[in-house]
Amino acid sequence: MRFPQALSFGMGILLGARGSGAGPAARNVFVPPLTGELSGNFQPLQLAGAPELHWKIAFELPAAEQRRAVFTAEGPGTRLRVELQLDAAGTGAWRLLEGRLELGPWLGGRISSGRAELSGEGRIEGLALTGELVLKLHDVDLGELLALADPEKAYVRTASGRVQGTVGVRLRANAFGAGDSRLSLVPGTVATLTFVPSPGLLTGYIPAQVLKAYPGIEAIEMGRTPLEAKVLALVFRPDGDSEGRGARVRIEGRPLDPKIIAPLELDVNFTGPLESVVRKALDSRLKVKK
């Protein structure tokens, strides 16, 4: 069961929802005027290695037709507080008041360091949650992050470096999806990447006259030499920009092979393979066990 579904289901049990069997959006909901607290334990998202959290819901009645609840979850490296504002029919809003995660405990050691701050808000209707979440990442190992996104190493064989940025998450009818995201190197650091041979991954978007001046680009994308980057930035837009471009990559660096003297500076917009790779990676990492 997904976390939003678990929270919605719990709200339904605790707040008196009456289901019609047609899904969350079709439920008839009555939220009784409750006060007090409930608490327990759960394992959110059912992700392998995710810590068990202690949760608490505190109910308040700001006014006769208003209901307010604050949901808190705490555990190893984790602190979350979500505010729910509802009317008697179960319609209202949610807002993340506090969100802090140490990434290591959540991902079974696949991310050894780094942390995330969470923010977000959205709507609640018929116990179905919609909205936007943003994970602000700090000092995450690039190789570990790519291994998590591309476990089969379909595109990147090895990588080192440290990154930061934001990862957007969309919540639609209790299901997660990828949102706008931006990642870049931690200032003052350098990244090294060795690609699995991928013809056209970079050269397919670069004019022929540019390729003649920078022969190292093909050597990099074919994995013959690593890329050493002092600037590496990725912008991902799941809906595309005004021209339909779904991803943008900026690279400043050089081939690591000293025989290839070719300083590299690329600023490329993608509407093809890389955009699809990023979308697949983000969506696949957001899936949870049922």
VMD Tcl script that draws the C-alpha trace (Angstrom):
set ca {
  {0.00 0.00 0.00}
  {1.40 3.40 -0.95}
  {1.98 5.98 1.75}
  {-0.75 8.42 0.56}
  {-3.16 5.48 0.27}
  {-2.20 4.32 3.74}
  {-2.71 7.81 5.12}
  {-6.02 8.16 3.28}
  {-7.16 4.73 4.43}
  {-6.20 5.56 7.98}
  {-8.06 8.85 7.72}
  {-11.08 6.97 6.44}
  {-11.03 4.54 9.35}
  {-10.30 7.21 11.93}
  {-12.55 9.93 10.55}
  {-15.60 7.90 9.55}
  {-15.43 7.68 5.72}
  {-18.22 5.75 4.03}
  {-17.03 4.17 0.77}
  {-19.12 3.46 -2.30}
  {-16.52 1.08 -3.78}
  {-15.79 3.34 -6.74}
  {-12.37 4.54 -5.55}
  {-11.17 7.34 -3.27}
  {-12.58 10.22 -5.31}
  {-16.09 8.71 -5.25}
  {-16.30 8.16 -1.50}
  {-18.88 9.87 0.64}
  {-16.97 11.25 3.59}
  {-18.07 12.58 6.92}
  {-15.39 13.91 9.25}
  {-16.70 13.89 12.82}
  {-15.67 16.68 15.21}
  {-12.84 14.88 17.00}
  {-10.23 16.14 19.43}
  {-7.34 14.33 21.03}
  {-4.47 12.16 19.77}
  {-3.86 8.76 18.19}
  {-0.46 7.13 17.65}
  {1.21 3.98 16.38}
  {4.03 2.60 14.22}
  {4.35 1.96 10.47}
  {6.90 1.44 7.72}
  {6.27 4.13 5.07}
  {6.34 3.34 1.35}
  {7.39 -0.25 2.13}
  {10.80 0.55 0.65}
  {13.50 -2.00 1.33}
  {15.55 -0.74 4.25}
  {13.18 2.09 5.18}
  {13.07 2.61 8.95}
  {10.00 1.99 11.03}
  {8.45 5.28 12.10}
  {6.42 6.26 15.11}
  {3.40 8.32 14.05}
  {0.96 10.54 15.88}
  {-2.18 12.40 14.77}
  {-3.42 15.28 16.92}
  {-7.01 16.45 16.17}
  {-8.33 19.97 16.75}
  {-11.58 21.90 16.08}
  {-10.74 25.49 15.05}
  {-14.45 26.19 14.34}
  {-17.77 24.34 14.12}
  {-17.36 23.25 10.47}
  {-13.60 23.00 10.46}
  {-11.35 20.09 11.33}
  {-7.58 20.26 11.74}
  {-5.12 17.42 12.24}
  {-1.35 17.39 12.49}
  {0.30 14.14 11.41}
  {3.82 13.59 12.81}
  {6.23 10.77 11.93}
  {9.65 10.29 13.52}
  {12.35 7.65 13.23}
  {16.06 7.18 12.48}
  {17.17 10.23 10.52}
  {13.55 11.24 9.88}
  {11.18 13.95 11.04}
  {7.93 14.75 9.19}
  {4.99 16.96 10.17}
  {1.94 17.34 7.91}
  {-1.02 19.62 8.59}
  {-4.49 18.62 7.35}
  {-7.26 21.23 7.14}
  {-10.67 19.72 6.33}
  {-14.34 20.55 6.35}
  {-17.01 18.12 7.56}
  {-17.24 16.59 4.04}
  {-13.53 15.70 3.96}
  {-12.49 18.41 1.50}
  {-9.52 20.62 2.30}
  {-5.77 20.96 2.06}
  {-2.57 19.43 3.33}
  {0.76 21.13 3.93}
  {4.14 19.76 4.92}
  {5.19 21.79 7.96}
  {8.51 20.04 8.46}
  {10.42 17.44 6.53}
  {13.95 16.15 7.16}
  {15.49 12.89 5.96}
  {18.94 11.39 6.31}
  {19.09 9.35 3.11}
  {21.18 6.45 4.40}
  {18.58 4.86 6.71}
  {15.90 5.08 4.02}
  {17.67 3.31 1.20}
  {19.31 0.35 2.85}
  {22.83 1.77 2.57}
  {22.61 2.33 -1.18}
  {23.06 6.04 -0.42}
  {25.77 6.26 2.24}
  {25.51 9.98 2.98}
  {23.53 13.08 2.21}
  {20.28 14.49 3.44}
  {17.06 15.92 2.09}
  {14.73 18.67 3.21}
  {11.09 18.24 2.12}
  {8.44 20.83 1.39}
  {5.03 20.54 -0.25}
  {1.33 21.17 -0.19}
  {-1.85 20.14 -1.97}
  {-5.53 19.28 -1.79}
  {-7.65 16.55 -0.22}
  {-10.96 15.54 -1.77}
  {-12.81 12.36 -0.91}
  {-9.68 11.18 0.92}
  {-7.67 11.37 -2.35}
  {-4.48 13.42 -2.06}
  {-3.04 15.62 -4.82}
  {-0.22 18.14 -4.71}
  {3.48 18.76 -5.14}
  {6.48 17.67 -3.08}
  {10.04 18.98 -3.40}
  {13.08 17.15 -2.05}
  {16.06 19.47 -1.61}
  {19.14 17.25 -1.71}
  {22.42 18.09 0.01}
  {25.84 16.48 -0.62}
  {24.75 13.22 -2.26}
  {27.28 10.86 -3.86}
  {26.82 11.02 -7.64}
  {27.84 7.40 -8.24}
  {25.42 6.08 -5.65}
  {22.61 8.28 -6.99}
  {23.16 7.07 -10.56}
  {23.36 3.45 -9.40}
  {19.99 3.93 -7.71}
  {18.45 5.50 -10.82}
  {20.14 3.14 -13.31}
  {20.77 -0.15 -11.45}
  {21.39 -2.07 -14.70}
  {24.12 0.45 -15.64}
  {22.51 0.90 -19.01}
  {24.10 4.32 -19.55}
  {26.76 5.07 -16.92}
  {29.39 2.46 -16.01}
  {31.07 4.38 -13.17}
  {30.72 7.83 -11.63}
  {32.19 9.82 -8.78}
  {31.44 13.26 -7.40}
  {28.94 14.99 -5.13}
  {25.70 16.64 -6.17}
  {22.96 18.82 -4.76}
  {19.66 20.18 -6.03}
  {15.94 19.55 -6.01}
  {13.80 16.60 -7.08}
  {10.13 17.26 -7.71}
  {7.46 14.69 -6.91}
  {3.86 14.93 -8.09}
  {1.02 13.39 -6.14}
  {-2.08 12.67 -8.24}
  {-4.97 10.61 -6.85}
  {-2.67 8.97 -4.31}
  {-0.01 8.01 -6.90}
  {3.51 9.41 -7.26}
  {5.09 10.75 -10.45}
  {8.13 12.78 -11.49}
  {8.09 16.58 -11.23}
  {10.49 19.36 -12.24}
  {13.99 18.56 -11.02}
  {17.41 20.22 -10.98}
  {20.73 18.65 -10.00}
  {24.27 20.07 -10.10}
  {27.72 19.46 -8.66}
  {28.48 20.75 -5.19}
  {30.47 23.97 -5.79}
  {34.21 23.45 -5.85}
  {33.99 19.71 -6.60}
  {34.72 17.68 -9.75}
  {32.82 14.71 -11.17}
  {34.15 11.81 -13.25}
  {31.81 9.68 -15.37}
  {32.46 6.72 -17.65}
  {29.57 5.98 -20.02}
  {28.47 2.63 -21.34}
  {28.91 2.91 -25.15}
  {25.83 4.89 -26.23}
  {26.08 6.12 -29.83}
  {24.34 9.45 -30.24}
  {23.69 10.09 -26.56}
  {25.55 13.40 -26.86}
  {26.68 13.61 -30.50}
  {23.12 13.15 -31.74}
  {22.34 16.67 -30.50}
  {25.50 18.47 -31.60}
  {26.08 20.06 -35.03}
  {28.65 18.34 -37.25}
  {30.95 21.41 -37.31}
  {31.10 21.36 -33.51}
  {31.94 17.66 -33.46}
  {34.94 18.31 -35.73}
  {36.29 20.80 -33.21}
  {35.64 18.50 -30.23}
  {36.59 14.91 -31.15}
  {36.57 13.97 -27.47}
  {32.77 14.06 -27.31}
  {32.38 10.82 -29.23}
  {35.16 9.19 -27.20}
  {33.28 10.13 -24.02}
  {29.87 8.84 -25.09}
  {31.41 5.60 -26.37}
  {33.12 4.98 -23.04}
  {36.66 5.13 -24.45}
  {37.62 7.82 -21.93}
  {35.94 9.15 -18.80}
  {34.52 12.64 -18.65}
  {36.01 14.90 -15.99}
  {33.51 17.68 -15.31}
  {33.93 20.80 -13.23}
  {30.37 21.83 -14.16}
  {27.62 19.23 -14.50}
  {24.01 20.37 -14.29}
  {20.75 18.65 -15.22}
  {17.31 20.24 -15.52}
  {14.34 17.92 -16.08}
  {10.83 19.08 -17.00}
  {8.29 16.24 -17.29}
  {5.88 18.46 -19.26}
  {8.57 20.01 -21.43}
  {9.15 23.71 -22.02}
  {7.42 25.89 -24.64}
  {9.29 24.01 -27.38}
  {8.68 20.54 -25.94}
  {12.21 20.05 -24.58}
  {12.15 17.76 -21.59}
  {15.72 17.93 -20.29}
  {18.73 20.22 -20.40}
  {22.31 19.27 -19.58}
  {25.23 21.63 -19.11}
  {28.75 20.21 -19.01}
  {32.10 21.93 -18.67}
  {35.13 19.69 -18.52}
  {37.40 17.52 -20.62}
  {38.10 13.93 -21.60}
  {40.28 12.35 -18.93}
  {42.51 10.77 -21.60}
  {45.54 13.12 -21.81}
  {45.99 12.25 -25.50}
  {42.68 13.95 -26.31}
  {43.25 17.66 -25.85}
  {39.70 18.93 -26.13}
  {38.24 21.21 -23.48}
  {34.52 20.59 -23.50}
  {31.65 22.99 -22.95}
  {28.15 21.79 -23.82}
  {24.71 23.21 -23.17}
  {22.24 20.79 -24.76}
  {18.44 20.61 -24.76}
  {16.96 17.14 -25.15}
  {13.67 15.86 -26.50}
  {14.84 12.30 -26.97}
  {16.80 9.54 -25.22}
  {18.13 11.42 -22.20}
  {14.73 12.93 -21.41}
  {13.24 9.44 -21.53}
  {16.02 8.04 -19.35}
  {15.52 10.71 -16.68}
  {11.75 10.29 -16.69}
  {12.05 6.50 -16.40}
  {14.61 6.76 -13.61}
  {12.58 9.21 -11.56}
  {9.31 7.33 -12.01}
  {10.87 3.92 -11.29}
  {12.46 5.14 -8.07}
  {9.09 6.49 -6.92}
  {7.27 3.19 -7.35}
  {6.47 1.24 -4.20}
  {5.38 -2.27 -3.39}
  {1.66 -2.96 -3.22}
}
mol new
graphics top color blue
foreach p $ca { graphics top sphere $p radius 0.5 }
foreach p [lrange $ca 0 end-1] q [lrange $ca 1 end] { graphics top cylinder $p $q radius 0.2 }
display resetview
